[in-house]
């Protein structure tokens, strides 16, 4: 048995796919205590009965369609027309567009690759410094993860058993706070302008609005439908996917019917990877719960830490490390089942905990030395990763300030939930 455990560890270190490693751990764990390993398959099959899981593949499909279409260029053009005349207007536009795009795609790397090529030259042309431009785009790549219909928020809700509509509400004010701090900093760092910039004419505004007329209703369809009581999260995902399909293929014609099968395959491959890892992880988690591992960890921690606030501080440090080393989906699948029972014992609200999780993992994406965004931006813009470290530090400082506020002022996350949830 010891050999098998060692072999599994070596597979993980050699880069074996995560779902194989987690599945092997689950099988070995149940086998080691004499339980029939068919229970692992039973636990996996139970996951398919989770109604909330339906929304994930549909939102992933809609986000993939948007990323492959001309939507990023149209939204960027509209934002430039409406906000580009302000001090720091282009930087503000960059933050807003990245946040919106990441909220729908859920994948930070997609935002950097889809929008970085448009935004970086534009920022340099507008006389922003290279380091500021690199730091802005790198930190903005994961900025929208707190806004609905964020895929990681949905995944956290599925794993923790938390209502997704409440998580959508809870992320709005923390997301706005984070965006506002970065906007304020960007406006302060705006290069000196030669004379007042001309405001757009009514014709320019009208043309930009008409260009994005079919994509602008998307957030209202999702949020209005859910909180208006018209449909639940799974139905909202189906309506969103159908709407995006009709708009991008039938109206804008950015995507041909020939491209559609390839896009469907790519989006379902992403979902399939998440599903298999999630199913294997749920089996491992149930073993840990059966062996009372979370409660033993809680008793050990409580021996040294009695304060909920100290626990939250240590949790933040732990999640920042996890977020810098793993992609957000793997981090949620692996860590949430272990932390939720301990957080419950410390009387931490699970909706608030979800926003803390997402904020930490979002910041972890651009935290040196191994944050994923840093390497993606380094590859995309062909710059040394050390330069990306330096460029991201001012933005990281503001994100850490937001994290502290979110962690220790739970009302920021819970006020809208208490009001409407």
PEGI-V547744 format. One record per residue. N is the residue number from 1. PHI is phi in radians with two decimals (none if undefined). NEAR is the number of other C-alpha atoms within 10 Angstrom. Layout:
N & PHI & NEAR
N & PHI & NEAR
This chain:
1 & none & 9
2 & -1.05 & 7
3 & -1.12 & 8
4 & -1.10 & 12
5 & -1.14 & 14
6 & -1.12 & 11
7 & -1.11 & 13
8 & -1.10 & 20
9 & -1.08 & 15
10 & -1.14 & 13
11 & -1.03 & 16
12 & -1.11 & 15
13 & -1.17 & 10
14 & -1.50 & 9
15 & 1.52 & 9
16 & -1.10 & 13
17 & -0.87 & 12
18 & -1.04 & 17
19 & -1.15 & 19
20 & -1.20 & 16
21 & -1.11 & 20
22 & -1.16 & 23
23 & -1.08 & 22
24 & -1.10 & 19
25 & -1.08 & 20
26 & -1.08 & 24
27 & -1.08 & 21
28 & -1.13 & 19
29 & -1.12 & 19
30 & -1.20 & 20
31 & -1.10 & 14
32 & -1.16 & 12
33 & -1.87 & 10
34 & 1.38 & 9
35 & -1.67 & 13
36 & -0.97 & 11
37 & -1.24 & 15
38 & -1.13 & 11
39 & -1.08 & 15
40 & -1.11 & 23
41 & -1.14 & 14
42 & -1.09 & 11
43 & -1.11 & 18
44 & -1.14 & 18
45 & -1.18 & 13
46 & -1.09 & 12
47 & -1.10 & 18
48 & -1.17 & 13
49 & -1.55 & 10
50 & -1.40 & 12
51 & -1.06 & 11
52 & -1.16 & 20
53 & -1.14 & 19
54 & -1.06 & 16
55 & -1.22 & 22
56 & -1.07 & 24
57 & -1.10 & 24
58 & -1.23 & 23
59 & -1.20 & 27
60 & -1.09 & 25
61 & -1.08 & 28
62 & -1.09 & 24
63 & -1.14 & 27
64 & -1.15 & 21
65 & -1.04 & 24
66 & -1.09 & 23
67 & -1.19 & 20
68 & -1.53 & 16
69 & -1.65 & 18
70 & -1.55 & 16
71 & -1.00 & 20
72 & -1.01 & 20
73 & -1.17 & 15
74 & -1.18 & 18
75 & -1.17 & 23
76 & -1.10 & 22
77 & -1.08 & 18
78 & -1.07 & 22
79 & -1.12 & 21
80 & -1.13 & 22
81 & -1.15 & 21
82 & -1.37 & 18
83 & -2.10 & 17
84 & -1.10 & 21
85 & -1.36 & 15
86 & -1.28 & 18
87 & -1.06 & 19
88 & 1.24 & 23
89 & -1.00 & 21
90 & -1.17 & 25
91 & -1.16 & 30
92 & -1.09 & 25
93 & -1.01 & 24
94 & -1.05 & 26
95 & -1.10 & 23
96 & -1.13 & 19
97 & -1.14 & 27
98 & -1.10 & 27
99 & -1.10 & 24
100 & -1.11 & 22
101 & -1.16 & 27
102 & -1.18 & 29
103 & -1.04 & 26
104 & -1.58 & 25
105 & -1.59 & 25
106 & 1.28 & 31
107 & -1.99 & 24
108 & -1.06 & 28
109 & -1.08 & 21
110 & -1.08 & 20
111 & -1.11 & 27
112 & -1.11 & 26
113 & -1.35 & 17
114 & -1.34 & 16
115 & -1.85 & 20
116 & -1.03 & 24
117 & -1.14 & 12
118 & -1.51 & 15
119 & -1.41 & 23
120 & -1.06 & 20
121 & -1.07 & 14
122 & -1.15 & 16
123 & -1.15 & 20
124 & -1.11 & 15
125 & -1.10 & 10
126 & -1.43 & 16
127 & 1.27 & 14
128 & -1.34 & 22
129 & -1.19 & 15
130 & -1.09 & 15
131 & -1.11 & 15
132 & -1.08 & 23
133 & -1.11 & 23
134 & -1.13 & 28
135 & -1.11 & 23
136 & -1.09 & 24
137 & -1.21 & 26
138 & -1.10 & 30
139 & -1.31 & 29
140 & -1.37 & 27
141 & -1.07 & 31
142 & -2.13 & 29
143 & -1.22 & 29
144 & -1.62 & 32
145 & -1.19 & 29
146 & -1.58 & 32
147 & -1.62 & 26
148 & -1.17 & 26
149 & -1.71 & 31
150 & -0.96 & 26
151 & -1.09 & 25
152 & -1.07 & 23
153 & -1.09 & 26
154 & -1.12 & 23
155 & -1.12 & 22
156 & -1.05 & 26
157 & -1.09 & 23
158 & -1.12 & 20
159 & -1.23 & 21
160 & -1.57 & 20
161 & 1.32 & 13
162 & -1.64 & 17
163 & -1.14 & 17
164 & -1.23 & 22
165 & -1.11 & 21
166 & -1.23 & 20
167 & -1.13 & 29
168 & -1.04 & 24
169 & -1.15 & 25
170 & -1.12 & 28
171 & -1.41 & 29
172 & -1.16 & 18
173 & -1.18 & 19
174 & -1.03 & 24
175 & -1.13 & 21
176 & -1.15 & 14
177 & -1.06 & 16
178 & -1.06 & 22
179 & -1.12 & 21
180 & -1.15 & 14
181 & -1.11 & 15
182 & -1.20 & 23
183 & -1.12 & 20
184 & -1.04 & 12
185 & -1.12 & 16
186 & -1.14 & 23
187 & -1.17 & 16
188 & -1.18 & 11
189 & -1.60 & 15
190 & -1.08 & 20
191 & -1.14 & 14
192 & -1.06 & 10
193 & -1.79 & 11
194 & -1.58 & 6
195 & 1.39 & 6
196 & -1.30 & 9
197 & -1.40 & 11
198 & -1.20 & 9
199 & -1.29 & 14
200 & -1.20 & 15
201 & -1.35 & 10
202 & -1.08 & 9
203 & -1.17 & 9
204 & -1.15 & 14
205 & -1.10 & 17
206 & -1.11 & 14
207 & -1.13 & 14
208 & -1.17 & 20
209 & -1.14 & 20
210 & -1.14 & 14
211 & -1.11 & 17
212 & -1.89 & 20
213 & -1.00 & 13
214 & -1.51 & 17
215 & -1.68 & 18
216 & -1.06 & 13
217 & -1.25 & 12
218 & -0.94 & 15
219 & -1.06 & 17
220 & -1.25 & 10
221 & -1.13 & 17
222 & -1.18 & 21
223 & -1.27 & 19
224 & -1.09 & 15
225 & -1.14 & 17
226 & -1.23 & 18
227 & -1.45 & 16
228 & -1.50 & 11
229 & 1.33 & 9
230 & -1.37 & 11
231 & -2.64 & 16
232 & -1.55 & 17
233 & -1.03 & 24
234 & -1.12 & 20
235 & -1.20 & 18
236 & -1.07 & 22
237 & -1.12 & 24
238 & -1.13 & 18
239 & -1.10 & 20
240 & -1.08 & 23
241 & -1.08 & 22
242 & -1.13 & 14
243 & -1.11 & 17
244 & -1.08 & 20
245 & -1.04 & 19
246 & -1.14 & 14
247 & -1.22 & 17
248 & -1.32 & 21
249 & -1.69 & 17
250 & -1.53 & 13
251 & -1.76 & 12
252 & -1.37 & 15
253 & 1.01 & 14
254 & -1.27 & 16
255 & -2.12 & 20
256 & -1.52 & 12
257 & -1.10 & 10
258 & -1.16 & 8
259 & -1.34 & 12
260 & -1.03 & 14
261 & -1.02 & 11
262 & -1.12 & 11
263 & -1.14 & 17
264 & -1.09 & 16
265 & -1.10 & 12
266 & -1.12 & 15
267 & -1.19 & 20
268 & -1.29 & 19
269 & -1.13 & 13
270 & -1.10 & 13
271 & -1.13 & 18
272 & -1.04 & 13
273 & -1.08 & 15
274 & -1.10 & 18
275 & -1.10 & 21
276 & -1.17 & 17
277 & -1.10 & 22
278 & -1.12 & 24
279 & -1.11 & 23
280 & -1.13 & 27
281 & -1.16 & 28
282 & -1.11 & 24
283 & -1.13 & 26
284 & -1.11 & 25
285 & -1.11 & 22
286 & -1.12 & 16
287 & -1.13 & 19
288 & -1.08 & 18
289 & -1.16 & 14
290 & -1.05 & 10
291 & -1.54 & 12
292 & 1.03 & 11
293 & -1.11 & 15
294 & -1.02 & 21
295 & -1.22 & 16
296 & -1.16 & 12
297 & -1.09 & 15
298 & -1.08 & 18
299 & -1.09 & 14
300 & -1.15 & 11
301 & -1.13 & 13
302 & -1.09 & 16
303 & -1.06 & 9
304 & -1.91 & 9
305 & -2.25 & 14
306 & -1.76 & 11
307 & -1.51 & 10
308 & -1.07 & 14
309 & -1.27 & 14
310 & -1.18 & 11
311 & -1.04 & 18
312 & -1.13 & 19
313 & -1.09 & 13
314 & -1.15 & 12
315 & -1.09 & 16
316 & -1.06 & 20
317 & -1.08 & 12
318 & -1.11 & 12
319 & -1.20 & 23
320 & -1.10 & 22
321 & -1.15 & 19
322 & -1.07 & 22
323 & -1.13 & 29
324 & -1.42 & 25
325 & -1.89 & 18
326 & -2.13 & 18
327 & -1.22 & 18
328 & -1.13 & 23
329 & -1.21 & 20
330 & -1.11 & 18
331 & -1.08 & 17
332 & -1.12 & 25
333 & -1.09 & 24
334 & -1.41 & 21
335 & -1.72 & 15
336 & -0.98 & 19
337 & -1.06 & 21
338 & -1.40 & 18
339 & -1.47 & 17
340 & -0.98 & 20
341 & -1.10 & 20
342 & -1.20 & 20
343 & -1.09 & 20
344 & -1.04 & 13
345 & -1.14 & 15
346 & -1.58 & 17
347 & 1.08 & 10
348 & -1.60 & 18
349 & -1.06 & 13
350 & -1.22 & 20
351 & -1.19 & 25
352 & -1.06 & 21
353 & -1.05 & 24
354 & -1.08 & 25
355 & -1.20 & 28
356 & -1.08 & 26
357 & -0.97 & 26
358 & -1.13 & 22
359 & -1.13 & 29
360 & -1.11 & 26
361 & -1.18 & 30
362 & -1.10 & 29
363 & -1.18 & 24
364 & -1.02 & 27
365 & -1.03 & 30
366 & -2.11 & 31
367 & -1.68 & 23
368 & -1.07 & 21
369 & -1.66 & 14
370 & -2.13 & 18
371 & -1.02 & 24
372 & -1.05 & 23
373 & -1.04 & 27
374 & -1.08 & 28
375 & -1.35 & 24
376 & -1.13 & 21
377 & -1.19 & 25
378 & -1.06 & 19
379 & -1.21 & 13
380 & -1.15 & 14
381 & -1.78 & 15
382 & 0.99 & 10
383 & -2.11 & 13
384 & -1.07 & 13
385 & -1.11 & 18
386 & -1.09 & 13
387 & -1.14 & 15
388 & -1.15 & 22
389 & -0.98 & 23
390 & -1.12 & 14
391 & -1.15 & 23
392 & -1.49 & 23
393 & -1.01 & 17
394 & -1.06 & 15
395 & -1.21 & 21
396 & -1.06 & 20
397 & -1.01 & 11
398 & -1.17 & 15
399 & -1.15 & 23
400 & -1.17 & 15
401 & -1.04 & 12
402 & -1.08 & 18
403 & -1.05 & 21
404 & -1.08 & 14
405 & -1.10 & 15
406 & -1.08 & 23
407 & -1.18 & 22
408 & -1.76 & 13
409 & -2.22 & 12
410 & -1.05 & 19
411 & -1.07 & 15
412 & -1.03 & 19
413 & -1.45 & 26
414 & -1.75 & 22
415 & -1.09 & 14
416 & -1.14 & 17
417 & -1.13 & 18
418 & -1.16 & 12
419 & -1.35 & 8
420 & -2.17 & 10
421 & -1.34 & 15
